[in-house]
Amino acid sequence: MSAAITLQKDMMNKPFSQACENNKRPILNILSKVFSQNKQVLEIGSGTGQHAVFFGQNLPHLIWQTSDLQVNHQGINLWLDETLLSNVQKPIVIDLNKAWPKPENYQQVDGLYTANTLHIISWPLVVKFFQGIANNLAPQGIVCIYGPFKYQGKYTSESNADFDLWLKNRDIDSGIRDMEAILILASSAGLTLTADHNMPANNQLLVFSKK
């Protein structure tokens, strides 16, 4: 089998998330405004890589740095190799249990984006996520967090309550987080909530700025 045929077969096997496909444009509508003056955005938990290539294509003024655990790098790279975007960087390994590495040709990150991560990781890692922001995000930096949340202990929908039960059955340390607890951690990292956008499928997009 030739290298070209092998590459084509690999591209057909790219990881794919229907949720990413569904939510990418509503998220872009907000990111295009809040990241309009930013230069380098670090994505925590790039997952399949779909968001990275879509946002990279539509926000060409940004250097978009992907990251994830090593196990997900192959899938992310399949998306990046197909699109060959000069402003989207190959993934670096970020393990929230460890200090965050510096990307190649590092400039201090002035934006951070993550989607559907805080309800998947354990609470101690959520704490370390915000500690990482405190240590790595430039002053006046912008943080965008997408996903479901609870408010005053209440779910925003019955489907989110069912989803939370499914998450806990799969992993007792995961689950939809309380907004009030997130705001305390954000404040400890020097972040102020500037917007809380209602999104499709009972999700939110939280926008923070660093003091």
Backbone as a ProteinNet text record, in pm:
[ID]
protein_1_A
[PRIMARY]
MSAAITLQKDMMNKPFSQACENNKRPILNILSKVFSQNKQVLEIGSGTGQHAVFFGQNLPHLIWQTSDLQVNHQGINLWLDETLLSNVQKPIVIDLNKAWPKPENYQQVDGLYTANTLHIISWPLVVKFFQGIANNLAPQGIVCIYGPFKYQGKYTSESNADFDLWLKNRDIDSGIRDMEAILILASSAGLTLTADHNMPANNQLLVFSKK
[TERTIARY]
84.5	0	87.8	59.1	140.8	116.1	211.6	198.2	74.2	43.1	-73.3	-202.8	-211	-332	-344.6	-230.9	-232.1	-279.9	-231.2	-270	-419.5	-469.8	-611.7	-696.4	-654.1	-727.7	-728.3	-612.2	-603	-697.4	-706	-791.8	-938.1	-974.9	-1111.5	-1142.3	-1038.8	-1056.3	-1036.4	-1045	-1031.5	-1138.1	-1104.3	-1207	-1311.1	-1433.5	-1541.3	-1640.3	-1678.5	-1779.4	-1894.5	-2014	-2130.3	-2160.4	-2134.6	-2157.5	-2069.7	-1942.2	-1852.7	-1905.1	-1955.9	-2009.3	-2131.1	-2212.1	-2334.8	-2308.1	-2207.6	-2191.9	-2084.3	-2008.4	-1892.6	-1930.8	-2039.3	-2072.4	-2130.1	-2220.6	-2263.9	-2148.2	-2051.7	-1935.5	-1852.5	-1830.9	-1752.2	-1812.5	-1944.7	-2010	-1967.3	-1940.1	-1896.3	-1745.2	-1671.1	-1524.5	-1475.9	-1543.9	-1500.4	-1505.2	-1588.6	-1597.8	-1501	-1502.9	-1423.7	-1273.9	-1236.8	-1095.5	-1049.9	-1124.5	-1092.7	-958.8	-914	-788.1	-677.3	-706	-606.6	-511.2	-398.4	-296.3	-271.9	-264.7	-233.4	-328.4	-405.6	-503.1	-457.2	-461.4	-432.5	-563.7	-583.8	-702.8	-666.4	-736.1	-715.6	-813.5	-760	-844.9	-901.5	-814.8	-858.4	-940.9	-941	-1030.5	-1006.5	-1107.3	-1094	-1008.4	-1002.3	-934.2	-1027.8	-1157.3	-1253.6	-1265.5	-1276.6	-1288.3	-1164.2	-1048.6	-923.4	-917.9	-950.6	-940.3	-1050.8	-1169.1	-1278.4	-1250.8	-1207.7	-1179.1	-1053.4	-956.2	-836.4	-867.4	-956.1	-996	-1069.3	-1150.6	-1238	-1183.8	-1073.9	-1008.6	-860.7	-830.6	-693.4	-594.9	-643.6	-552	-492.9	-549.8	-504.9	-404.1	-305	-228.7	-303.9	-352.5	-434.5	-348.7	-316	-232.1	-318.8	-315.3	-390.2	-314.3	-388.6	-325.8	-420.8	-362.2	-441.3	-343.7	-397.7	-313.7	-259.1	-145.8	-77.2	-167.2	-255.2	-338.6	-427.9	-458.3	-546.6	-472.9	-340.3	-265.1	-277.8	-280.8	-286.9	-412.4	-527	-650.5	-649.7	-597.8	-589.1	-501.2	-389.3	-296	-355.8	-444.1	-510.1	-591.9	-660.7	-735.9	-641.6	-534.3	-442	-367.9	-329.6	-256.4	-344.5	-472.8	-564.2	-583.8	-588.8	-618.8	-493.9	-381.9	-253.7	-266.8	-328	-343.4	-215.9	-163.8	-38.1	-55.3	-177.6	-199.9	-249.7	-261.7	-302	-183	-140.4	-18.4	-45.4	52.4	44.5	24.2	-44.5	-76.3	46.2	40.3	136.6	64.9	142	84.2	60.1	-64.3	-96.7	-170.1	-102.7	-158.8	-182.8	-307.3	-339.9	-275.2	-223.4	-150.8	-9.3	34.5	172.6	176.1	293.2	310.1	287.6	226.2	197.5	326.2	353	471.6	450.6	560	552.6	549.7	455.5	452.7	579.4	607.9	720.5	697.1	807.1	797	701.5	720.1	625.7	615.8	492.7	458.5	357.7	357.2	265.8	122.1	52.3	-84.2	-175.3	-250	-342.9	-488.9	-510.3	-644.6	-642.6	-748.9	-760.3	-902.7	-914.3	-1045.2	-1049.5	-1162.9	-1184.1	-1332.1	-1362.2	-1501.2	-1524.1	-1630.3	-1674.2	-1562.4	-1495	-1387.3	-1415.4	-1470.1	-1478.8	-1572.5	-1670.1	-1759	-1703.7	-1597.2	-1535.9	-1423.9	-1341.4	-1228.6	-1277	-1192.1	-1226.2	-1221.3	-1284.9	-1283.1	-1141.1	-1053.8	-916.5	-847.7	-879.4	-820.6	-885.2	-1012.2	-1074.5	-1001	-968.6	-892.2	-758	-689.6	-558.2	-569.5	-680.6	-704.9	-698.5	-766.1	-764.8	-629.3	-559.3	-424	-332.1	-350.7	-273	-301.1	-426.8	-461.1	-390.4	-391.2	-325.9	-178.1	-114.9	29.3	68.5	-24.8	12.9	-55.4	-164.7	-238.7	-188	-167.7	-118.8	-222.5	-176.4	-270.3	-361.9	-486.6	-591.3	-630.6	-579.9	-614.7	-761.2	-811.6	-951.7	-960.7	-1056.3	-1081.2	-1225	-1243	-1376	-1394.3	-1499.3	-1526.8	-1666.6	-1674.1	-1801.8	-1841.9	-1969.6	-2019.5	-2142.5	-2195.7	-2312.9	-2271.3	-2358.6	-2334.3	-2465.5	-2452.5	-2567.1	-2562.6	-2681.9	-2693.2	-2771.2	-2707.8	-2767.5	-2812.4	-2727.4	-2752.7	-2857	-2910.3	-3016.4	-2967.8	-3012.4	-2980	-3061.6	-3008	-3079.5	-3183.8	-3181.2	-3278.8	-3283.1	-3390.5	-3402.3	-3298.6	-3269.1	-3170.1	-3032	-3000	-2871.4	-2867	-2980.5	-2986.4	-2960.3	-3020.9	-2998	-2852.2	-2797.5	-2658.2	-2563.1	-2592	-2508	-2510.1	-2626.2	-2638.1	-2555.9	-2562.3	-2483.6	-2334	-2292.5	-2151.6	-2103.5	-2181.8	-2141.3	-2142.9	-2233.9	-2233.8	-2109.9	-2062.6	-1942.6	-1817	-1815.8	-1699.7	-1750.2	-1745.2	-1802.1	-1738.4	-1614.1	-1543.9	-1580.1	-1658	-1699.8	-1837.4	-1886.7	-2020	-2030.3	-2153.9	-2178.9	-2147.9	-2071.2	-2019.7	-2115.6	-2109.8	-2186.1	-2119.2	-2196.9	-2142.1	-2076.9	-2138.1	-2085.3	-1946.1	-1922.1	-1789.3	-1688.5	-1732.9	-1645.5	-1605.3	-1697.8	-1667.6	-1566.6	-1572	-1474	-1335.1	-1324.2	-1194.5	-1144.7	-1235.7	-1196.8	-1142.6	-1209.2	-1163.6	-1025.4	-1000.3	-869	-758.7	-797	-700.5	-691.8	-758	-754.5	-850.3	-953.3	-1047.7	-1178.4	-1236.1	-1367	-1461.2	-1578.9	-1678.4	-1733.1	-1721	-1771.3	-1896.3	-1921	-2040.9	-2071.5	-2199.8	-2247.3	-2353.3	-2312.3	-2400	-2476.7	-2607.4	-2686.1	-2658.9	-2629.5	-2593.4	-2690.7	-2688	-2774.7	-2746.4	-2845	-2833.2	-2803.5	-2858.3	-2849.2	-2706.4	-2624.3	-2487.5	-2471.6	-2355.4	-2321.3	-2184.5	-2158.3	-2023.4	-1988.4	-1896.9	-1854.1	-1733	-1734.4	-1622.4	-1566.7	-1436.8	-1368.3	-1255.1	-1222	-1102.2	-1010.8	-880.1	-783.1	-746.9	-752.8	-724.1	-580.6
-119.6	0	124.4	217.7	337.1	427.7	520.2	613.7	699.5	740.2	825.8	754.2	626.1	549.3	528.6	502.6	483.7	610.1	726.4	853.8	877.5	848.3	867.7	779.2	655.6	564.7	615.7	667.1	720.7	838.8	927.1	1044.1	1003.6	894.9	845.8	795.9	762.2	709.1	815.1	942.6	1049.3	1033.1	1063.1	1061.3	1168.7	1141.2	1234.4	1240.2	1362.1	1383.4	1461.5	1404	1475	1598.7	1591.1	1707.6	1824.5	1795.7	1901.6	1962.6	1878.2	1926.4	2016.6	1979.5	2054.7	2189.6	2193.8	2314.8	2410.5	2370.6	2451.1	2590.9	2603.2	2736.6	2828.2	2781.1	2869.2	2913.8	2824.8	2862.9	2965.9	2943.2	3037.2	3176.7	3184.9	3315.1	3398.8	3333.1	3403.5	3422.3	3317.6	3329	3437.6	3455.6	3556.1	3696.5	3715.1	3845.3	3853.9	3751.7	3763.6	3744.9	3673.7	3653.7	3746.9	3851.2	3936	4007.9	4033.1	4103.2	4011.2	3882.8	3788.8	3743.8	3686.5	3641.1	3491	3435.3	3293.4	3229.8	3133	3063.7	2920.3	2877.1	2738.7	2666.6	2557.7	2473.9	2358.8	2347	2236.4	2125.9	2008.9	1895.9	1908.4	1902.2	1921.4	1805.9	1692.5	1581.5	1527.3	1537.1	1485	1575.8	1705.4	1802.8	1882.5	1849	1917	2066.3	2100	2241.1	2317.9	2259.5	2329.6	2369.1	2276.5	2310.3	2406.9	2393.6	2484.1	2625.4	2637.8	2771	2829.2	2744.3	2792.1	2846.6	2779.3	2824.7	2958.6	2977	3092.9	3207.1	3181.4	3284.8	3289	3327.8	3317.4	3410.7	3508.2	3597.7	3531.9	3417.7	3348.6	3238.8	3223.3	3098.7	3009.2	2896.4	2805.2	2684.2	2673.6	2564.4	2452.5	2337.4	2222	2152.3	2080.4	2001.5	1890.7	1785.5	1675.6	1573.3	1468.7	1356.4	1289.7	1224.5	1165.3	1070.1	1000.2	899.2	960.2	1088.8	1153	1228.1	1230.1	1310.4	1258.5	1127.9	1073.8	1122.6	1117.1	1162.1	1310.7	1390.5	1535.5	1562.8	1493.4	1515.8	1476.5	1378.7	1343.4	1461.8	1531	1649.6	1761.2	1782	1890.2	1862.2	1736.4	1701.3	1714.8	1697.7	1709.9	1856.6	1944.5	2085	2169.5	2130.8	2201.3	2351.4	2383.2	2523.7	2572.9	2684.1	2734.4	2792.8	2829.3	2892.5	2795.3	2667	2566.6	2476.1	2472.5	2403.2	2258.5	2172.9	2032.4	2022.7	1918.1	1909.4	1890.6	1955.4	1930	1849.4	1779.8	1701.4	1793.4	1804.1	1871.1	1771.8	1735.8	1651.8	1744.2	1759.2	1856.7	1824.5	1703.3	1668.2	1726.2	1779.8	1826.1	1970.8	2033.2	2168.5	2169.2	2274.9	2283.2	2312.8	2239.3	2268.1	2392.9	2448.3	2564.5	2518.8	2569.6	2533.7	2578.6	2517.9	2559.6	2703.3	2780.1	2921.9	2995.2	2968.7	3011.9	3163.1	3211.3	3345	3326.2	3416	3396.5	3389.8	3286.5	3262.3	3372.1	3437.4	3539.8	3497.9	3371.9	3316.8	3168.3	3120.4	2977.5	2933.5	2815.7	2761.2	2614.8	2573	2431	2400.1	2281.8	2241.3	2101	2087	1956.3	1880.1	1951.2	1888.1	1886.3	1993.3	2003.5	1900.6	1852	1748.4	1607.5	1597.2	1466.5	1436.2	1535.9	1515.4	1519	1470.3	1469.2	1610.1	1630.8	1763.1	1810	1724	1769.9	1820.3	1762.3	1810.9	1941.8	1962.2	2091.9	2200.7	2169.8	2264.3	2293.6	2190.2	2209.4	2280.4	2263	2335.6	2485.4	2531.2	2674.7	2720.1	2632.5	2667.1	2684.2	2600.4	2612.7	2743.8	2786.8	2915.1	3028	3021.7	3125.8	3137.7	3023	3020.8	3046.8	3035.9	3037.2	3142.3	3197.8	3293.9	3435.6	3508.4	3645.7	3734.7	3843	3942.6	3993.7	4015.8	4057.7	3945.8	3825	3712.2	3674.3	3604.7	3564.4	3412.4	3364.4	3221	3191.7	3091.9	3048.9	2902	2872.6	2736.3	2697.5	2589.5	2542.6	2412.9	2401.2	2276.8	2299.9	2192.8	2206.2	2241.9	2315.7	2351.9	2349.8	2340.6	2355	2493.6	2545	2675.2	2657.6	2695.7	2678.4	2533.9	2443.6	2300.8	2242.4	2322	2275.1	2263.7	2158.3	2137.7	2232.9	2268.6	2357.6	2283.5	2149.9	2071	1930.1	1860.7	1720.7	1634.4	1669.1	1590.7	1604.3	1721.7	1737.6	1655.1	1645.2	1560.2	1415.6	1370.4	1233.2	1214.3	1315.3	1308.4	1300	1376	1373.3	1235.2	1173.5	1038.1	940.1	955.3	869	888.8	1015.2	1044.2	976.5	987.9	932.5	780	720.7	574.7	526.5	608.7	574.7	599.6	712.1	751.4	838.4	788.3	856.5	993.4	1013.8	1140.3	1247.2	1210.2	1307.5	1361.4	1455.9	1507.9	1655	1700.5	1840.2	1924.8	2031.2	2110.4	2223.6	2260.4	2373.6	2504.1	2594.6	2721.7	2797.4	2792.5	2867.2	2819.5	2687.6	2633	2673	2675.1	2716.7	2862.8	2946.7	3088.6	3112	3030.6	3042.4	3007.7	2898.4	2860	2964.8	3016	3117.8	3241.1	3283	3399.9	3377.1	3254.9	3223.8	3228.7	3212.3	3220.2	3360.2	3454.5	3592.7	3620.4	3537.7	3551.5	3614.1	3694.5	3754.4	3711.1	3663.9	3624.8	3749.4	3752.4	3867.4	3833.7	3704.7	3665.5	3518.5	3486.8	3349.1	3330.7	3267.7	3254.3	3122.4	3129.1	3007.7	2954.1	2824	2762.1	2648.8	2598.7	2485.9	2362.9	2275	2146.6	2164.6	2273	2295.4	2309.1	2373.6	2404.1	2553.8	2589.9	2730	2756.2	2882.1	2923.3	3038	3007.3	3103.9	3179.1	3310.1	3393.2	3464.8	3447.6	3510.6	3598.6	3701.1	3779.1	3774.8	3779.1	3774.1	3914.8	3936.7	4069.6	4108.8
0	0	0	-88.4	-97.1	22.3	43	154.2	138.3	13.9	-11.2	24.6	-13.5	17.5	167.8	233.7	379	448.7	402.9	461.7	443.6	323.6	297.7	387.7	409.2	496.3	639.1	684.6	820.3	838.5	737.6	748.3	761.3	695.5	705.6	845.9	923.2	1057.6	1165.4	1127.4	1225.5	1333.9	1459.4	1563.6	1534.3	1570.9	1539.4	1654.6	1692.7	1795.5	1734.9	1739.4	1686.3	1769.1	1900.7	1986.7	1943.2	1910.6	1862.2	1733.4	1646.7	1519.9	1543.1	1640.7	1667.4	1734.1	1822.8	1903.2	1853.2	1750.7	1711.5	1663.3	1588.8	1536.1	1643.5	1731	1840	1929.1	1953.2	2032.8	1957.3	1827.9	1747.3	1750.7	1748.4	1749	1869.6	1980.9	2101.4	2101.6	2065.7	2066.6	1972.2	1859.1	1762.1	1821.1	1922.6	1989.1	2106.8	2193.6	2317.3	2292.7	2185.8	2152.3	2039.1	2011.9	1896.4	1909.9	2033.8	2055.3	2106.1	2117.3	2169.1	2059.9	2103.7	2009.8	2017.6	2138.6	2153	2253.2	2205.8	2289.1	2311.3	2435.6	2471.5	2493.7	2421	2440.6	2532.5	2642.9	2736.6	2702.1	2669.9	2634.8	2495.5	2394.9	2255.8	2202.3	2271.8	2236.1	2097.6	2011.2	1875.3	1787.1	1821.8	1737.2	1648.6	1650	1562.2	1592.7	1721.4	1757.1	1713.9	1734.3	1702.9	1556	1466.5	1324.4	1282.9	1338.7	1300.9	1349.7	1473.7	1526.3	1462	1432.7	1364.3	1226.1	1155.5	1022.2	1028.6	1131.3	1139	1224.5	1295.8	1376.7	1338.6	1215.2	1164.9	1235	1310	1382.2	1506.1	1546.3	1667	1636.2	1726.4	1733.1	1829.8	1779.6	1859.7	1898	2025.6	2074.7	2130.1	2065.6	2114.7	2226.3	2309.7	2415.9	2459	2510.7	2566.6	2622.6	2682.1	2721.2	2595.7	2609.9	2494.4	2416.2	2483.9	2418.5	2310.4	2320	2222.2	2111.8	2116.2	2019.8	1877.2	1859.2	1723.4	1650.7	1720	1657.2	1626.8	1720	1697.1	1575.3	1568.1	1457.4	1322.6	1319	1193.4	1140.3	1230	1188.7	1144.9	1222.2	1188.1	1058.3	1037	914.9	790.9	806.7	692.9	653.4	752.6	723.8	701.2	763	745.4	773.6	883.8	922.9	990.3	942.9	997.9	1137.7	1173.9	1303.9	1411.7	1379.3	1478.5	1506.3	1630.8	1670.3	1711	1682.1	1723	1874.2	1919.3	2061.8	2150.6	2265.8	2372.2	2479.8	2561.6	2670.1	2789.1	2829	2954.9	3043	3151.5	3256.6	3374.4	3415	3518.2	3652.6	3666.4	3788.5	3790	3675.6	3663.3	3615.6	3627.6	3576.7	3426.1	3374.3	3231.5	3155.7	3048.1	2967.1	2882.6	2834	2746.7	2600.6	2520.8	2378.5	2307.7	2192	2109.1	2061.7	2049.3	2012.8	2107.7	2236.8	2339.4	2350.6	2346.9	2391.2	2504.4	2601.4	2712.6	2661.4	2703	2656.9	2711	2620.9	2665.9	2650.8	2614.6	2606.7	2638.9	2698.5	2729.3	2700.8	2639	2602.7	2641.9	2695.2	2720.8	2705.9	2653.7	2631.9	2685.9	2762.9	2812	2883.6	2972.7	3050.2	3199.3	3254.9	3400.8	3462.5	3387	3440.4	3417	3339.4	3311.8	3410.6	3439.3	3530.3	3675.2	3766.7	3908.6	3966.3	4081	4142.4	4177.1	4233	4257.4	4130.6	4014.7	3890	3844.7	3878.2	3850.6	3928.6	4054.1	4136.5	4071.4	4024.9	3962.4	3827.8	3759.1	3634.2	3659.3	3763.1	3792.8	3846.5	3917	3960.3	3839.2	3739	3615.9	3544.4	3545.5	3485.1	3558.8	3691.2	3770.6	3736.7	3707.3	3683.1	3538.5	3445	3303.1	3217.1	3263.5	3180.8	3205.7	3097.7	3108.6	3176.6	3241.1	3294.6	3184.6	3219.3	3125.4	3028.9	3052.2	2966.6	2979.4	2878.3	2871.1	2879.8	2959	2973.5	2931.9	2844	2801.2	2836.5	2911.5	2957.1	2911.4	2833.1	2778.6	2845.9	2880.9	2936.5	3022.7	3083.3	3170.1	3313.1	3382.7	3522.4	3598.8	3731.4	3821	3884.1	3918.1	3982.6	4112.5	4222.3	4354.8	4375.4	4328.5	4344.5	4252.4	4160.2	4072.3	3927.9	3861	3720	3633.5	3519.9	3429.4	3345.8	3349.2	3274.1	3330	3301.4	3343.4	3271.9	3147.6	3072.4	3135.7	3191	3259.3	3387.5	3457.8	3576.9	3539.6	3431.2	3383.9	3341.4	3274.7	3230.3	3349.9	3454.3	3573.8	3638	3642.8	3697	3613.5	3482.3	3392.7	3416.3	3432.6	3457.9	3586.1	3692.5	3821.9	3821.5	3744.2	3731.4	3657.4	3564.5	3488.9	3569.6	3644	3724.4	3838.5	3960.5	4075.6	4099.1	4050.8	4072	3968.8	3867.8	3767	3803.6	3725.4	3750	3714.9	3691.5	3659.7	3782.3	3763.1	3875.3	3912.3	4040.8	4091.3	4050.4	3993.1	3949.6	4065	4182	4295.2	4332.4	4324.7	4355.2	4248.1	4123.1	4013	4029.2	4069.4	4085.6	4198.3	4302.5	4411.2	4359.6	4283.8	4228	4129.2	4047.6	3950.2	4020.7	4125.5	4200.8	4259.7	4307.7	4365.4	4260.1	4132.1	4021.8	3963.4	4025.4	3976.6	3863.5	3850.7	3739.9	3785.2	3698	3720.4	3609.1	3646	3545.9	3477.1	3345.2	3269	3188	3163	3087.7	3112.9	3113.5	3126.2	3018.3	2907.6	2791.6	2795.4	2774.4	2754.8	2615.2	2608.3	2482.2	2448.9	2324.4	2289.1	2375.3	2382.8	2453	2601.3	2660.1	2804.8	2855.5	2776	2816.1	2838.3	2895.7	2918.3	2856.4	2825.5	2792	2887.2	2979.3	3079.5	3027.5	3043.7	3001.1	3124.1	3147.2	3259.3	3206.4	3282.4	3253.9	3375.8	3351.2	3460.6	3503.1	3631.8	3686.7	3657.8
[MASK]
+++++++++++++++++++++++++++++++++++++++++++++++++++++++++++++++++++++++++++++++++++++++++++++++++++++++++++++++++++++++++++++++++++++++++++++++++++++++++++++++++++++++++++++++++++++++++++++++++++++++++++++++++++

